[in-house]
Amino acid sequence: MIKKVANDVGLNGDRILELIHGEAAKLAAMAALAEYEQFGCPGVPTWVVEGERFWGKDRVDWVTEKVKQLQQTSSL
């Protein structure tokens, strides 16, 4: 299914599947899980922004506000 959808939108489905199953994807997933554990994430979804942890789908607005604050301070 991934291959068909990718091909339908003009991407190379074979290459995408090759990358998904490759060593780089495995290493990236392992690094992400290690970071997840490092921050003591309690479940999914959890976002960590600038070391501040946001957990739960009801916190999306909080994450959005945090990112907006960071954008404002970086553009000053």
C-alpha positions, 0 to 999 in steps of 0.5 A: 500500500505504501508503495502504491500511494508513493508511486501515485503521487510521483515518488519512488515507492521502491526507494521509500520501502528500501529506506524504511527497512534500512539500517538508518531507519533502524538507528533513527528509531532506536535513538528516538526511543532512547531519547523518549526514555531519557525524558521519562515520557509516560505515554503517547503522545508525548512532546518534548520542546526545549526540555519541557515535556507535554503529555497527552492529546489534550496538551497539543494547544500547550505545545503549539503555544510553546513553539510560538513563544520560541519562534517569537523569541528567536525572531527578536 
